[in-house]
Amino acid sequence: MIVGEAPGWRGCRFSGVPFTSEAQLCDGALPFTGHQSSAAPSPYAENTATIFWKTARPHASSFLVWNCVPFHLHRPGDPLTNRPPTRREIAAHLELLAALLALLEPGLVVAVGRSAGWALHRMDVPCTCVRHPSHGGANEFGRRLENVLR
């Protein structure tokens, strides 16, 4: 199981799938498809989603992705922005994450980024932490995730 932070506005907010954008759902490059749900002239694309699937695509049948905060967080009054979750917001959703982990009983849990790592450590869930791919972390993320998924 791969656990992220929260839906991004160009990705999961519209696709419904963590680390996945509308553009990816519509272009047929993933092992699943979907449709554009935004009212934008063309499907939104997200850099983090592109980086994620570049590494994860060959392993798609072996993991499930989820976010420690399952709802899109944005700056007040500006829904097409992202903001990091507070520790309080993460803590408010730990019960849901714990229920999903109990149901799935994954053999390996990967935390993408500090927020996901904090959530899993707070729950005493053993996990492997990898750097989030955004803000210059793409190469390190790709190397670490590839090593973990192998």
C-alpha positions in Angstrom: 0.0 0.0 0.0 1.3 3.4 -0.9 0.1 6.3 1.3 0.3 9.9 0.1 -0.5 13.2 1.8 -3.8 14.6 0.3 -5.4 15.1 -3.1 -3.9 17.8 -5.2 -6.1 20.1 -7.2 -4.7 19.1 -10.6 -4.7 15.4 -9.7 -6.9 13.4 -7.3 -9.3 16.3 -6.6 -10.7 15.7 -10.1 -9.6 12.2 -11.0 -10.6 10.6 -7.6 -7.4 8.5 -7.6 -4.3 9.5 -5.6 -1.3 10.4 -7.6 -3.4 10.4 -10.8 -4.5 13.3 -13.0 -7.5 13.6 -15.3 -5.2 13.8 -18.3 -3.7 10.4 -17.4 -7.2 8.8 -17.0 -8.2 10.1 -20.4 -5.0 9.4 -22.4 -5.0 5.6 -22.0 -1.4 5.3 -20.6 -2.5 3.8 -17.3 -3.8 0.3 -16.6 -7.2 1.9 -15.9 -9.2 4.6 -17.6 -11.7 7.3 -16.7 -13.2 10.5 -17.9 -12.6 14.2 -17.3 -14.7 15.5 -14.4 -13.6 19.1 -14.3 -15.2 21.8 -16.4 -11.8 22.9 -17.8 -11.4 23.1 -21.6 -9.0 20.1 -21.4 -8.2 17.5 -18.6 -6.0 18.7 -15.8 -2.5 17.3 -15.7 -0.3 17.1 -12.6 3.5 16.8 -12.5 3.5 14.7 -9.3 1.1 12.3 -11.0 3.3 12.0 -14.0 6.4 11.4 -11.9 4.6 8.8 -9.8 3.3 6.7 -12.7 6.6 6.9 -14.6 8.0 4.8 -11.8 4.9 2.9 -10.6 3.3 1.8 -13.9 5.2 -1.5 -14.2 4.1 -2.4 -10.7 0.5 -1.3 -10.9 -1.1 -4.6 -10.2 0.8 -4.9 -6.9 -0.3 -1.9 -4.9 -3.1 0.3 -3.8 -2.7 4.1 -3.3 -4.5 6.1 -0.6 -4.0 9.5 1.1 -3.7 10.0 4.8 -6.1 12.9 4.4 -8.6 11.8 1.7 -10.0 15.3 0.9 -8.5 18.1 -1.1 -7.1 20.9 1.1 -6.9 24.4 -0.4 -6.4 28.0 0.7 -9.6 29.6 1.9 -11.7 30.8 -0.9 -9.4 29.4 -3.6 -10.3 25.8 -4.4 -7.8 25.5 -7.2 -4.8 25.6 -4.9 -3.1 23.1 -2.6 -2.1 23.5 1.0 -0.4 20.9 3.3 -2.6 19.2 5.9 -2.2 20.2 9.5 -1.3 17.6 12.0 -4.8 18.0 13.4 -6.3 17.2 10.0 -4.1 14.2 9.6 -5.0 12.9 13.1 -8.7 13.4 12.3 -8.4 10.8 9.5 -6.2 8.2 11.1 -9.2 6.0 12.0 -10.1 5.7 8.4 -6.5 4.9 7.4 -6.3 2.3 10.2 -9.5 0.7 9.0 -8.2 0.4 5.5 -4.9 -1.0 6.6 -6.7 -3.6 8.8 -9.0 -4.6 5.9 -6.2 -4.9 3.4 -3.4 -6.2 5.6 -0.7 -5.1 3.2 2.6 -6.8 3.3 4.4 -3.5 2.8 3.4 0.1 3.5 5.1 3.0 1.8 4.8 6.6 3.0 5.3 9.2 0.3 6.4 12.4 2.0 6.6 13.6 5.6 2.8 13.9 6.3 2.1 10.3 5.3 5.2 9.2 7.3 4.0 11.1 10.4 0.5 9.6 10.1 1.8 6.0 9.8 4.4 6.4 12.6 1.7 7.9 14.8 -0.3 4.7 14.3 2.8 2.5 14.9 2.5 1.1 11.4 5.9 -0.1 10.1 6.6 1.7 6.8 9.2 2.6 4.3 9.3 6.4 3.8 10.2 7.9 0.4 10.6 11.5 -0.5 7.7 13.2 -2.1 8.3 13.8 -5.9 7.4 17.5 -5.9 9.8 20.4 -5.4 12.9 18.8 -6.8 12.4 15.4 -5.4 11.5 13.5 -8.6 14.8 11.6 -9.0 15.2 10.6 -5.4 11.5 9.6 -5.3 11.8 7.5 -8.4 14.9 5.6 -7.2 13.5 4.9 -3.8 10.1 3.8 -5.0 11.5 1.6 -7.7 13.7 -0.1 -5.1 10.8 -0.6 -2.7 8.4 -1.9 -5.4 11.0 -4.4 -6.7 
